[in-house]
Amino acid sequence: MRKPVFLLALLGSIALLAPAARAADEVSIGMVRLPTAIFIGIDQGFFAAEGLNITPQYSQNGAEIVPELATGKIDVALASPGASLFNALAIGVDAKIVADPWVGPRTAGTNDYAFIDVRKDLAADGTFKPRDAKGLTFAITAHGQMTELFAAAYLQSGGLTLADVHVVELPFPAMEAAMQNHAIDLASAIEPYPTLGVRSGASVKAAGIAALMPGYVQAVLMYGPRLTKSRRDIGIRFMRAYERANAFLLRNLATRAGRAELARIYQKYIPLDDPSVYLETGLPAGPADLSVDIDGPFALRWQMQQYVAQGLVKTSPDLKSAVDNSFVRAAK
């Protein structure tokens, strides 16, 4: 039986009026390629559930990420609060710190993610002490970054300063080979590189970050002007998804089965020759509420003051105006 003409016309009109499926909003994020909850949010569909399509843009270090954020080349930055960040804030970069996605553990031996490594032949008997580093070669990634502050804290615990060692700059992947070749004696490194060094026999872990700088604010999440101004709704949705990813991470860190699931996710996005390394290493995580810590021990102000003392930051920025916790609150 043929449908009446008027019914066909009505159905056609309804089809024209029905909204098309909404396309996902594109969000680009600048980051160093390390295990973070960003990959969990992508893998578990938390960002997709908020109508967001996330595109990571990888960088070798955090120094170049913030300028790209301020100029609109990226929307979100996962960056270390090093000297370059504080200098950018001091000149009024158009970006806001909106969350703490990576904070060091407050209890030694609990999910430590950074270690001072010592060449194994120097520490074979397990008696190497910070004071023994005097005159040796100590590798950091760069001046004005966390690895330098960590190295300084380790030396200070033995009554030494950076002036008592020969400091060299190396990227993390090069540190293990330099240990094996005896080109360096100590290194300030982030996982998985310390564990890889132990496995290869190149180095041993001499001290974890929780023992020297508990609660250290390792990284900050920043929004550029698009998310803080014209598309604030995207900023709130991104934060809501990121909170779910961070909660997933914290929950799964507590069990062996959970860590196996985290290992599966990270191996998918940052493949290692042996994915079981992810079961052994500390994994970056933020506090449960993700709120930005300015004045706590080893938080943003403390870090800034270290760089001011070194002369790497000439003008101290107003940290309270640089931080915007409203996205975390709105995402609840």
C-alpha positions in Angstrom: 0.0 0.0 0.0 1.4 3.4 -1.1 1.8 6.0 1.6 -0.2 9.2 1.1 1.7 12.1 -0.5 1.0 14.3 2.5 2.6 11.7 4.9 5.7 11.4 2.8 6.0 15.2 2.8 5.6 15.3 6.6 8.3 12.7 7.2 10.6 14.6 4.9 10.0 17.8 6.8 10.8 16.1 10.1 14.0 14.7 8.7 15.1 18.2 7.6 14.3 19.6 11.1 16.2 16.8 13.0 19.6 18.0 14.2 22.6 16.3 12.7 24.8 14.4 15.2 27.0 16.9 16.9 30.7 16.7 15.8 33.2 16.4 18.6 35.1 19.5 19.6 38.8 19.3 18.8 41.2 19.9 21.6 45.0 19.8 21.2 47.3 19.2 24.1 51.0 19.8 24.3 52.9 17.4 26.5 56.1 15.4 27.0 55.4 11.7 26.1 55.3 10.3 29.6 52.6 8.1 31.3 49.8 10.4 32.4 46.0 10.3 32.9 45.6 11.9 29.5 46.1 8.5 27.9 43.7 6.9 30.3 41.0 9.5 29.4 41.5 8.7 25.7 41.6 5.0 26.1 38.6 4.7 28.4 36.5 7.1 26.4 36.1 9.8 29.1 37.0 12.6 26.7 34.8 11.2 24.0 31.9 11.0 26.5 32.2 14.8 26.9 32.2 15.4 23.1 35.9 16.0 22.9 38.5 14.7 20.4 41.9 14.9 22.0 45.1 15.3 19.9 48.4 15.1 21.8 51.3 17.1 20.4 54.5 15.7 21.8 57.5 17.8 22.8 61.0 16.9 24.0 60.8 19.2 26.9 58.3 21.6 28.5 60.1 24.8 27.6 58.4 25.1 24.2 54.9 24.1 25.3 53.8 27.3 27.1 54.6 29.7 24.2 52.6 27.4 21.9 49.7 27.6 24.4 49.7 31.4 24.6 49.8 31.8 20.8 46.9 29.4 20.3 48.8 26.6 18.6 47.6 24.2 21.3 44.6 24.5 23.7 46.0 22.6 26.7 49.4 22.2 28.1 50.8 19.6 30.5 54.0 21.3 31.6 56.6 21.3 34.4 56.7 24.4 36.5 60.3 25.2 35.7 62.0 28.6 35.3 60.7 29.1 31.8 57.1 28.8 33.0 57.6 31.3 35.8 59.3 33.7 33.4 56.4 33.3 31.0 53.9 34.0 33.8 55.9 37.1 34.8 55.5 38.7 31.4 51.8 38.1 31.3 51.4 35.0 29.1 47.8 34.5 28.1 47.3 31.2 29.9 46.0 29.9 33.2 47.2 27.1 35.5 44.0 25.1 36.1 44.9 21.8 37.8 47.7 19.8 39.4 47.8 16.6 37.3 51.1 15.2 38.8 52.1 15.5 42.4 54.8 13.5 44.2 54.0 11.0 46.9 54.2 12.2 50.5 55.4 8.9 51.9 58.7 7.5 50.9 58.5 4.2 48.9 54.9 4.8 47.9 54.6 5.2 44.1 58.0 7.1 43.8 58.3 8.1 40.2 61.7 9.9 40.3 65.0 8.7 41.6 68.6 9.7 42.0 70.5 7.0 40.1 74.1 6.1 40.9 76.4 4.1 38.7 76.2 0.5 39.9 80.0 -0.1 40.3 80.1 3.0 42.6 77.3 1.6 44.8 77.9 -2.1 44.6 78.1 -2.5 48.3 75.0 -0.3 49.0 76.9 2.2 51.1 77.0 5.1 48.6 76.0 8.3 50.4 75.2 11.8 49.1 78.5 13.2 50.4 80.3 10.6 48.2 79.1 12.5 45.1 81.7 15.2 45.6 83.8 15.7 42.4 81.6 13.2 40.4 79.6 13.9 37.2 75.9 14.4 37.8 73.4 14.4 34.9 70.2 16.5 34.8 68.0 17.2 31.9 68.4 21.0 32.0 69.0 23.9 34.3 65.9 25.5 35.6 63.9 22.2 35.7 62.8 19.7 38.3 65.8 17.4 37.8 68.1 20.1 38.9 66.1 20.9 42.0 66.0 17.1 42.8 69.8 16.8 42.3 70.4 19.8 44.6 68.1 18.4 47.3 70.0 15.1 47.2 73.4 16.8 47.5 72.1 19.1 50.3 71.2 16.0 52.3 74.9 15.2 52.4 76.1 18.7 53.0 77.0 19.4 49.4 75.8 21.7 46.7 75.7 21.6 42.9 79.0 23.4 42.9 80.6 20.3 44.4 79.9 18.2 41.4 80.3 18.4 37.6 76.8 19.0 36.2 76.0 17.9 32.6 72.7 18.0 30.7 71.4 14.9 29.1 67.9 13.7 27.9 66.5 10.8 30.0 67.0 8.1 27.4 70.8 9.0 27.1 71.5 8.7 30.8 71.5 4.9 31.0 74.1 4.6 28.2 76.2 7.3 29.8 76.2 5.3 33.0 77.3 2.1 31.2 80.1 4.1 29.4 81.2 5.7 32.7 80.5 9.1 31.2 78.4 10.1 34.2 78.3 8.9 37.8 74.9 10.1 39.0 71.6 11.1 37.3 68.4 12.8 38.3 65.8 10.8 36.4 62.1 10.0 36.0 60.6 6.5 35.5 60.8 4.3 33.6 64.4 5.2 33.1 65.6 4.4 36.7 64.0 1.0 36.5 65.5 0.3 33.1 68.9 1.3 34.5 68.5 -1.2 37.3 67.4 -4.0 34.9 70.4 -3.4 32.6 72.8 -3.3 35.5 73.9 0.2 34.7 72.7 1.9 37.9 71.0 1.6 41.3 68.3 3.8 42.8 69.9 5.8 45.6 67.0 8.0 46.7 63.4 8.6 45.7 61.7 11.9 45.4 59.2 11.3 48.3 62.1 11.2 50.8 63.6 14.4 49.6 60.7 16.5 48.3 57.4 15.0 49.5 54.4 16.3 47.7 56.4 18.0 45.0 54.2 19.6 42.3 55.8 17.9 39.3 53.5 19.3 36.6 50.6 21.7 36.0 47.7 21.6 33.6 47.2 24.9 31.7 44.5 26.3 29.5 45.1 28.8 26.7 42.8 31.7 25.9 40.3 29.6 23.8 39.4 27.5 26.8 39.5 30.2 29.4 37.5 32.7 27.4 35.6 32.0 24.2 35.0 28.3 24.8 34.9 27.9 28.6 32.4 25.1 28.2 35.2 23.0 26.6 37.5 23.7 29.5 34.9 22.5 32.0 34.2 19.3 29.9 37.9 18.6 29.5 38.3 18.9 33.3 35.4 16.7 34.0 36.9 14.0 31.8 40.3 14.4 33.3 39.0 14.1 36.8 37.5 10.7 35.8 40.8 9.6 34.3 42.7 10.7 37.4 40.2 8.8 39.7 40.6 5.7 37.5 44.4 6.0 37.9 44.4 6.4 41.6 41.9 3.6 42.1 43.9 1.2 39.9 47.3 2.0 41.5 46.1 0.3 44.6 45.9 -3.3 43.3 48.1 -5.6 41.2 45.2 -6.2 38.7 44.6 -2.5 38.5 48.3 -1.8 37.7 48.1 -4.5 35.0 45.3 -2.5 33.4 47.3 0.7 33.7 50.2 -1.1 32.1 48.0 -2.2 29.2 46.9 1.4 28.6 50.3 2.9 28.8 51.9 0.3 26.7 49.4 1.1 24.0 50.4 4.8 23.9 54.0 4.6 25.1 55.3 1.2 24.1 58.3 -0.2 26.0 60.3 -3.3 24.9 59.1 -4.9 28.1 55.7 -3.7 29.3 56.1 -5.3 32.7 58.2 -2.3 33.6 54.9 -0.4 34.1 54.1 -2.9 36.9 57.2 -1.9 38.8 57.5 1.8 38.4 55.8 4.7 40.1 53.2 6.3 37.8 52.3 10.0 37.7 49.0 10.9 39.4 47.3 14.1 40.6 45.7 14.7 44.0 42.1 13.4 44.2 40.6 16.9 43.8 43.2 18.2 41.3 43.2 21.7 42.9 46.4 23.7 42.3 48.8 23.9 45.3 50.6 27.2 45.5 52.0 27.5 49.0 52.4 23.9 50.2 55.9 22.4 50.8 57.7 22.0 47.5 54.7 23.5 45.7 54.7 26.3 43.1 55.9 29.2 45.3 58.8 27.1 46.8 59.9 26.1 43.3 59.8 29.7 42.0 61.9 30.9 44.9 64.6 28.3 44.1 64.8 29.7 40.6 64.8 33.3 41.8 67.7 32.5 44.1 69.6 31.0 41.2 69.0 34.1 39.1 67.0 32.1 36.5 63.8 34.0 37.3 64.3 37.8 37.4 60.7 38.9 38.2 58.4 36.9 40.4 54.9 36.5 38.9 51.7 36.8 40.9 51.0 33.1 41.3 47.5 33.6 42.6 46.4 35.5 39.5 48.0 32.9 37.3 46.0 30.1 38.9 42.3 29.4 38.1 40.8 26.6 40.2 37.2 27.4 38.9 37.4 24.7 36.3 38.1 22.0 38.9 35.2 23.3 40.9 32.8 23.5 38.0 33.7 19.9 36.9 32.4 18.4 40.2 
